[in-house]
Amino acid sequence: MPEAYDRILDVVAENPGATVEEITDLVHDRGFPNTGVPDFLTKAEDNDDLLEFDGRYWVMRTGKYRFHRYDHPET
């Protein structure tokens, strides 16, 4: 996977329940090129790396994002 794909997954993992706009802003704030964020999100969703519900995104708890406990106020 391209490095940008992994960076966007990291941003979503650190900000569960973020919208596309929030993710784009966070990517921009970190100095990453934010062109194509919606395309990366769609690809990640197609790859079952992300879950989208009601316009918000969460990283699937697999691979390096697997935790024994998911501590987020919206869960």
PDB file as gemmi writes it, atoms N, CA and C in Angstrom:
CRYST1    1.000    1.000    1.000  90.00  90.00  90.00 P 1                      
ATOM      1  N   MET A   1       0.833  -1.186   0.000  1.00  0.00           N  
ATOM      2  CA  MET A   1       0.000   0.000   0.000  1.00  0.00           C  
ATOM      3  C   MET A   1       0.878   1.250   0.000  1.00  0.00           C  
ATOM      4  N   PRO A   2       0.413   2.287  -0.620  1.00  0.00           N  
ATOM      5  CA  PRO A   2       1.169   3.539  -0.594  1.00  0.00           C  
ATOM      6  C   PRO A   2       1.251   4.114   0.817  1.00  0.00           C  
ATOM      7  N   GLU A   3       2.288   4.890   1.040  1.00  0.00           N  
ATOM      8  CA  GLU A   3       2.495   5.495   2.358  1.00  0.00           C  
ATOM      9  C   GLU A   3       1.325   6.392   2.746  1.00  0.00           C  
ATOM     10  N   ALA A   4       0.748   7.120   1.805  1.00  0.00           N  
ATOM     11  CA  ALA A   4      -0.380   8.007   2.099  1.00  0.00           C  
ATOM     12  C   ALA A   4      -1.574   7.216   2.633  1.00  0.00           C  
ATOM     13  N   TYR A   5      -1.790   6.031   2.104  1.00  0.00           N  
ATOM     14  CA  TYR A   5      -2.886   5.164   2.553  1.00  0.00           C  
ATOM     15  C   TYR A   5      -2.704   4.841   4.035  1.00  0.00           C  
ATOM     16  N   ASP A   6      -1.497   4.431   4.413  1.00  0.00           N  
ATOM     17  CA  ASP A   6      -1.219   4.098   5.812  1.00  0.00           C  
ATOM     18  C   ASP A   6      -1.339   5.322   6.715  1.00  0.00           C  
ATOM     19  N   ARG A   7      -0.900   6.465   6.240  1.00  0.00           N  
ATOM     20  CA  ARG A   7      -0.999   7.692   7.040  1.00  0.00           C  
ATOM     21  C   ARG A   7      -2.454   8.050   7.311  1.00  0.00           C  
ATOM     22  N   ILE A   8      -3.298   7.912   6.301  1.00  0.00           N  
ATOM     23  CA  ILE A   8      -4.712   8.223   6.486  1.00  0.00           C  
ATOM     24  C   ILE A   8      -5.355   7.222   7.435  1.00  0.00           C  
ATOM     25  N   LEU A   9      -4.992   5.954   7.336  1.00  0.00           N  
ATOM     26  CA  LEU A   9      -5.507   4.964   8.291  1.00  0.00           C  
ATOM     27  C   LEU A   9      -5.073   5.312   9.713  1.00  0.00           C  
ATOM     28  N   ASP A  10      -3.843   5.767   9.878  1.00  0.00           N  
ATOM     29  CA  ASP A  10      -3.360   6.175  11.199  1.00  0.00           C  
ATOM     30  C   ASP A  10      -4.179   7.338  11.745  1.00  0.00           C  
ATOM     31  N   VAL A  11      -4.482   8.313  10.892  1.00  0.00           N  
ATOM     32  CA  VAL A  11      -5.279   9.468  11.320  1.00  0.00           C  
ATOM     33  C   VAL A  11      -6.661   9.013  11.769  1.00  0.00           C  
ATOM     34  N   VAL A  12      -7.289   8.124  11.013  1.00  0.00           N  
ATOM     35  CA  VAL A  12      -8.625   7.637  11.380  1.00  0.00           C  
ATOM     36  C   VAL A  12      -8.555   6.807  12.671  1.00  0.00           C  
ATOM     37  N   ALA A  13      -7.513   6.006  12.818  1.00  0.00           N  
ATOM     38  CA  ALA A  13      -7.368   5.192  14.032  1.00  0.00           C  
ATOM     39  C   ALA A  13      -7.228   6.068  15.270  1.00  0.00           C  
ATOM     40  N   GLU A  14      -6.550   7.192  15.134  1.00  0.00           N  
ATOM     41  CA  GLU A  14      -6.346   8.096  16.261  1.00  0.00           C  
ATOM     42  C   GLU A  14      -7.546   9.005  16.511  1.00  0.00           C  
ATOM     43  N   ASN A  15      -8.479   9.066  15.548  1.00  0.00           N  
ATOM     44  CA  ASN A  15      -9.652   9.942  15.650  1.00  0.00           C  
ATOM     45  C   ASN A  15     -10.901   9.183  15.224  1.00  0.00           C  
ATOM     46  N   PRO A  16     -11.279   8.149  15.976  1.00  0.00           N  
ATOM     47  CA  PRO A  16     -12.424   7.332  15.571  1.00  0.00           C  
ATOM     48  C   PRO A  16     -13.703   8.160  15.496  1.00  0.00           C  
ATOM     49  N   GLY A  17     -14.498   7.867  14.495  1.00  0.00           N  
ATOM     50  CA  GLY A  17     -15.767   8.558  14.317  1.00  0.00           C  
ATOM     51  C   GLY A  17     -15.633   9.888  13.601  1.00  0.00           C  
ATOM     52  N   ALA A  18     -14.490  10.148  12.970  1.00  0.00           N  
ATOM     53  CA  ALA A  18     -14.268  11.410  12.264  1.00  0.00           C  
ATOM     54  C   ALA A  18     -14.984  11.395  10.910  1.00  0.00           C  
ATOM     55  N   THR A  19     -15.381  12.585  10.475  1.00  0.00           N  
ATOM     56  CA  THR A  19     -15.998  12.746   9.163  1.00  0.00           C  
ATOM     57  C   THR A  19     -14.910  12.951   8.108  1.00  0.00           C  
ATOM     58  N   VAL A  20     -15.303  12.929   6.845  1.00  0.00           N  
ATOM     59  CA  VAL A  20     -14.347  13.159   5.756  1.00  0.00           C  
ATOM     60  C   VAL A  20     -13.686  14.523   5.927  1.00  0.00           C  
ATOM     61  N   GLU A  21     -14.471  15.527   6.256  1.00  0.00           N  
ATOM     62  CA  GLU A  21     -13.926  16.874   6.421  1.00  0.00           C  
ATOM     63  C   GLU A  21     -12.923  16.922   7.570  1.00  0.00           C  
ATOM     64  N   GLU A  22     -13.252  16.281   8.683  1.00  0.00           N  
ATOM     65  CA  GLU A  22     -12.338  16.260   9.830  1.00  0.00           C  
ATOM     66  C   GLU A  22     -11.050  15.523   9.484  1.00  0.00           C  
ATOM     67  N   ILE A  23     -11.179  14.406   8.802  1.00  0.00           N  
ATOM     68  CA  ILE A  23     -10.003  13.631   8.409  1.00  0.00           C  
ATOM     69  C   ILE A  23      -9.122  14.448   7.468  1.00  0.00           C  
ATOM     70  N   THR A  24      -9.749  15.132   6.503  1.00  0.00           N  
ATOM     71  CA  THR A  24      -8.997  15.973   5.568  1.00  0.00           C  
ATOM     72  C   THR A  24      -8.249  17.070   6.314  1.00  0.00           C  
ATOM     73  N   ASP A  25      -8.920  17.715   7.280  1.00  0.00           N  
ATOM     74  CA  ASP A  25      -8.265  18.767   8.079  1.00  0.00           C  
ATOM     75  C   ASP A  25      -7.107  18.204   8.899  1.00  0.00           C  
ATOM     76  N   LEU A  26      -7.298  17.041   9.503  1.00  0.00           N  
ATOM     77  CA  LEU A  26      -6.250  16.427  10.313  1.00  0.00           C  
ATOM     78  C   LEU A  26      -5.045  16.039   9.458  1.00  0.00           C  
ATOM     79  N   VAL A  27      -5.318  15.510   8.272  1.00  0.00           N  
ATOM     80  CA  VAL A  27      -4.232  15.146   7.358  1.00  0.00           C  
ATOM     81  C   VAL A  27      -3.457  16.406   6.972  1.00  0.00           C  
ATOM     82  N   HIS A  28      -4.178  17.466   6.673  1.00  0.00           N  
ATOM     83  CA  HIS A  28      -3.537  18.738   6.315  1.00  0.00           C  
ATOM     84  C   HIS A  28      -2.728  19.299   7.488  1.00  0.00           C  
ATOM     85  N   ASP A  29      -3.280  19.233   8.704  1.00  0.00           N  
ATOM     86  CA  ASP A  29      -2.590  19.739   9.897  1.00  0.00           C  
ATOM     87  C   ASP A  29      -1.270  19.015  10.144  1.00  0.00           C  
ATOM     88  N   ARG A  30      -1.183  17.772   9.741  1.00  0.00           N  
ATOM     89  CA  ARG A  30       0.043  16.986   9.934  1.00  0.00           C  
ATOM     90  C   ARG A  30       1.051  17.191   8.817  1.00  0.00           C  
ATOM     91  N   GLY A  31       0.708  18.028   7.873  1.00  0.00           N  
ATOM     92  CA  GLY A  31       1.639  18.326   6.788  1.00  0.00           C  
ATOM     93  C   GLY A  31       1.655  17.301   5.673  1.00  0.00           C  
ATOM     94  N   PHE A  32       0.684  16.387   5.671  1.00  0.00           N  
ATOM     95  CA  PHE A  32       0.600  15.399   4.602  1.00  0.00           C  
ATOM     96  C   PHE A  32      -0.180  16.010   3.447  1.00  0.00           C  
ATOM     97  N   PRO A  33       0.138  15.637   2.228  1.00  0.00           N  
ATOM     98  CA  PRO A  33      -0.694  16.105   1.113  1.00  0.00           C  
ATOM     99  C   PRO A  33      -2.093  15.512   1.252  1.00  0.00           C  
ATOM    100  N   ASN A  34      -3.103  16.353   1.213  1.00  0.00           N  
ATOM    101  CA  ASN A  34      -4.462  15.864   1.471  1.00  0.00           C  
ATOM    102  C   ASN A  34      -5.280  15.670   0.198  1.00  0.00           C  
ATOM    103  N   THR A  35      -4.636  15.669  -0.941  1.00  0.00           N  
ATOM    104  CA  THR A  35      -5.378  15.444  -2.174  1.00  0.00           C  
ATOM    105  C   THR A  35      -5.823  13.994  -2.240  1.00  0.00           C  
ATOM    106  N   GLY A  36      -7.073  13.809  -2.529  1.00  0.00           N  
ATOM    107  CA  GLY A  36      -7.585  12.458  -2.707  1.00  0.00           C  
ATOM    108  C   GLY A  36      -7.979  11.735  -1.435  1.00  0.00           C  
ATOM    109  N   VAL A  37      -8.164  12.436  -0.327  1.00  0.00           N  
ATOM    110  CA  VAL A  37      -8.553  11.765   0.923  1.00  0.00           C  
ATOM    111  C   VAL A  37      -9.832  10.951   0.725  1.00  0.00           C  
ATOM    112  N   PRO A  38     -10.894  11.503   0.108  1.00  0.00           N  
ATOM    113  CA  PRO A  38     -12.097  10.687  -0.083  1.00  0.00           C  
ATOM    114  C   PRO A  38     -11.839   9.420  -0.889  1.00  0.00           C  
ATOM    115  N   ASP A  39     -10.945   9.507  -1.881  1.00  0.00           N  
ATOM    116  CA  ASP A  39     -10.614   8.315  -2.677  1.00  0.00           C  
ATOM    117  C   ASP A  39      -9.907   7.263  -1.826  1.00  0.00           C  
ATOM    118  N   PHE A  40      -8.972   7.718  -0.968  1.00  0.00           N  
ATOM    119  CA  PHE A  40      -8.286   6.784  -0.072  1.00  0.00           C  
ATOM    120  C   PHE A  40      -9.273   6.143   0.902  1.00  0.00           C  
ATOM    121  N   LEU A  41     -10.225   6.928   1.405  1.00  0.00           N  
ATOM    122  CA  LEU A  41     -11.221   6.388   2.335  1.00  0.00           C  
ATOM    123  C   LEU A  41     -12.084   5.340   1.647  1.00  0.00           C  
ATOM    124  N   THR A  42     -12.485   5.611   0.416  1.00  0.00           N  
ATOM    125  CA  THR A  42     -13.285   4.648  -0.338  1.00  0.00           C  
ATOM    126  C   THR A  42     -12.498   3.364  -0.580  1.00  0.00           C  
ATOM    127  N   LYS A  43     -11.227   3.506  -0.968  1.00  0.00           N  
ATOM    128  CA  LYS A  43     -10.383   2.326  -1.197  1.00  0.00           C  
ATOM    129  C   LYS A  43     -10.208   1.533   0.090  1.00  0.00           C  
ATOM    130  N   ALA A  44      -9.958   2.230   1.201  1.00  0.00           N  
ATOM    131  CA  ALA A  44      -9.780   1.556   2.491  1.00  0.00           C  
ATOM    132  C   ALA A  44     -11.064   0.848   2.917  1.00  0.00           C  
ATOM    133  N   GLU A  45     -12.197   1.457   2.627  1.00  0.00           N  
ATOM    134  CA  GLU A  45     -13.472   0.814   2.946  1.00  0.00           C  
ATOM    135  C   GLU A  45     -13.677  -0.433   2.086  1.00  0.00           C  
ATOM    136  N   ASP A  46     -13.332  -0.334   0.809  1.00  0.00           N  
ATOM    137  CA  ASP A  46     -13.428  -1.493  -0.092  1.00  0.00           C  
ATOM    138  C   ASP A  46     -12.494  -2.620   0.347  1.00  0.00           C  
ATOM    139  N   ASN A  47     -11.347  -2.261   0.945  1.00  0.00           N  
ATOM    140  CA  ASN A  47     -10.379  -3.255   1.423  1.00  0.00           C  
ATOM    141  C   ASN A  47     -10.714  -3.772   2.817  1.00  0.00           C  
ATOM    142  N   ASP A  48     -11.837  -3.336   3.365  1.00  0.00           N  
ATOM    143  CA  ASP A  48     -12.262  -3.705   4.723  1.00  0.00           C  
ATOM    144  C   ASP A  48     -11.276  -3.247   5.789  1.00  0.00           C  
ATOM    145  N   ASP A  49     -10.563  -2.150   5.521  1.00  0.00           N  
ATOM    146  CA  ASP A  49      -9.695  -1.551   6.528  1.00  0.00           C  
ATOM    147  C   ASP A  49     -10.437  -0.493   7.325  1.00  0.00           C  
ATOM    148  N   LEU A  50     -11.491   0.084   6.738  1.00  0.00           N  
ATOM    149  CA  LEU A  50     -12.298   1.100   7.406  1.00  0.00           C  
ATOM    150  C   LEU A  50     -13.757   0.690   7.396  1.00  0.00           C  
ATOM    151  N   LEU A  51     -14.463   1.219   8.372  1.00  0.00           N  
ATOM    152  CA  LEU A  51     -15.906   1.071   8.439  1.00  0.00           C  
ATOM    153  C   LEU A  51     -16.492   2.469   8.399  1.00  0.00           C  
ATOM    154  N   GLU A  52     -17.460   2.686   7.509  1.00  0.00           N  
ATOM    155  CA  GLU A  52     -18.145   3.972   7.434  1.00  0.00           C  
ATOM    156  C   GLU A  52     -19.582   3.769   7.875  1.00  0.00           C  
ATOM    157  N   PHE A  53     -20.043   4.607   8.784  1.00  0.00           N  
ATOM    158  CA  PHE A  53     -21.435   4.576   9.211  1.00  0.00           C  
ATOM    159  C   PHE A  53     -21.878   5.996   9.489  1.00  0.00           C  
ATOM    160  N   ASP A  54     -22.961   6.392   8.865  1.00  0.00           N  
ATOM    161  CA  ASP A  54     -23.558   7.708   9.082  1.00  0.00           C  
ATOM    162  C   ASP A  54     -22.556   8.837   8.815  1.00  0.00           C  
ATOM    163  N   GLY A  55     -21.715   8.654   7.790  1.00  0.00           N  
ATOM    164  CA  GLY A  55     -20.762   9.677   7.405  1.00  0.00           C  
ATOM    165  C   GLY A  55     -19.532   9.776   8.287  1.00  0.00           C  
ATOM    166  N   ARG A  56     -19.333   8.800   9.171  1.00  0.00           N  
ATOM    167  CA  ARG A  56     -18.176   8.783  10.078  1.00  0.00           C  
ATOM    168  C   ARG A  56     -17.387   7.503   9.836  1.00  0.00           C  
ATOM    169  N   TYR A  57     -16.069   7.578  10.088  1.00  0.00           N  
ATOM    170  CA  TYR A  57     -15.173   6.463   9.767  1.00  0.00           C  
ATOM    171  C   TYR A  57     -14.472   5.917  11.000  1.00  0.00           C  
ATOM    172  N   TRP A  58     -14.316   4.605  11.014  1.00  0.00           N  
ATOM    173  CA  TRP A  58     -13.571   3.898  12.051  1.00  0.00           C  
ATOM    174  C   TRP A  58     -12.641   2.902  11.376  1.00  0.00           C  
ATOM    175  N   VAL A  59     -11.488   2.675  11.961  1.00  0.00           N  
ATOM    176  CA  VAL A  59     -10.568   1.662  11.466  1.00  0.00           C  
ATOM    177  C   VAL A  59     -11.015   0.320  12.006  1.00  0.00           C  
ATOM    178  N   MET A  60     -11.005  -0.678  11.128  1.00  0.00           N  
ATOM    179  CA  MET A  60     -11.334  -2.032  11.577  1.00  0.00           C  
ATOM    180  C   MET A  60     -10.226  -2.507  12.505  1.00  0.00           C  
ATOM    181  N   ARG A  61     -10.575  -3.211  13.543  1.00  0.00           N  
ATOM    182  CA  ARG A  61      -9.595  -3.624  14.547  1.00  0.00           C  
ATOM    183  C   ARG A  61      -8.874  -4.893  14.111  1.00  0.00           C  
ATOM    184  N   THR A  62      -8.034  -4.734  13.120  1.00  0.00           N  
ATOM    185  CA  THR A  62      -7.227  -5.843  12.629  1.00  0.00           C  
ATOM    186  C   THR A  62      -5.797  -5.365  12.476  1.00  0.00           C  
ATOM    187  N   GLY A  63      -4.890  -6.288  12.325  1.00  0.00           N  
ATOM    188  CA  GLY A  63      -3.485  -5.937  12.094  1.00  0.00           C  
ATOM    189  C   GLY A  63      -2.922  -5.064  13.193  1.00  0.00           C  
ATOM    190  N   LYS A  64      -2.243  -3.997  12.808  1.00  0.00           N  
ATOM    191  CA  LYS A  64      -1.596  -3.139  13.798  1.00  0.00           C  
ATOM    192  C   LYS A  64      -2.593  -2.311  14.595  1.00  0.00           C  
ATOM    193  N   TYR A  65      -3.857  -2.282  14.194  1.00  0.00           N  
ATOM    194  CA  TYR A  65      -4.866  -1.514  14.912  1.00  0.00           C  
ATOM    195  C   TYR A  65      -5.654  -2.365  15.901  1.00  0.00           C  
ATOM    196  N   ARG A  66      -5.258  -3.601  16.078  1.00  0.00           N  
ATOM    197  CA  ARG A  66      -5.977  -4.491  16.988  1.00  0.00           C  
ATOM    198  C   ARG A  66      -5.653  -4.120  18.431  1.00  0.00           C  
ATOM    199  N   PHE A  67      -6.679  -3.932  19.215  1.00  0.00           N  
ATOM    200  CA  PHE A  67      -6.529  -3.603  20.632  1.00  0.00           C  
ATOM    201  C   PHE A  67      -7.355  -4.579  21.453  1.00  0.00           C  
ATOM    202  N   HIS A  68      -6.948  -4.807  22.688  1.00  0.00           N  
ATOM    203  CA  HIS A  68      -7.737  -5.677  23.550  1.00  0.00           C  
ATOM    204  C   HIS A  68      -8.951  -4.937  24.092  1.00  0.00           C  
ATOM    205  N   ARG A  69      -8.918  -3.603  24.035  1.00  0.00           N  
ATOM    206  CA  ARG A  69     -10.022  -2.797  24.534  1.00  0.00           C  
ATOM    207  C   ARG A  69     -10.151  -1.560  23.648  1.00  0.00           C  
ATOM    208  N   TYR A  70     -11.363  -1.240  23.253  1.00  0.00           N  
ATOM    209  CA  TYR A  70     -11.610  -0.068  22.411  1.00  0.00           C  
ATOM    210  C   TYR A  70     -12.327   0.947  23.276  1.00  0.00           C  
ATOM    211  N   ASP A  71     -11.606   1.972  23.689  1.00  0.00           N  
ATOM    212  CA  ASP A  71     -12.123   2.918  24.655  1.00  0.00           C  
ATOM    213  C   ASP A  71     -12.459   4.236  23.959  1.00  0.00           C  
ATOM    214  N   HIS A  72     -13.681   4.346  23.489  1.00  0.00           N  
ATOM    215  CA  HIS A  72     -14.105   5.566  22.809  1.00  0.00           C  
ATOM    216  C   HIS A  72     -15.523   5.902  23.250  1.00  0.00           C  
ATOM    217  N   PRO A  73     -15.796   7.174  23.512  1.00  0.00           N  
ATOM    218  CA  PRO A  73     -17.106   7.550  24.053  1.00  0.00           C  
ATOM    219  C   PRO A  73     -18.286   7.249  23.142  1.00  0.00           C  
ATOM    220  N   GLU A  74     -18.073   7.086  21.838  1.00  0.00           N  
ATOM    221  CA  GLU A  74     -19.186   6.823  20.939  1.00  0.00           C  
ATOM    222  C   GLU A  74     -19.453   5.339  20.742  1.00  0.00           C  
ATOM    223  N   THR A  75     -18.752   4.468  21.481  1.00  0.00           N  
ATOM    224  CA  THR A  75     -18.995   3.029  21.322  1.00  0.00           C  
ATOM    225  C   THR A  75     -19.899   2.540  22.411  1.00  0.00           C  
TER     226      THR A  75                                                      
END                                                                             
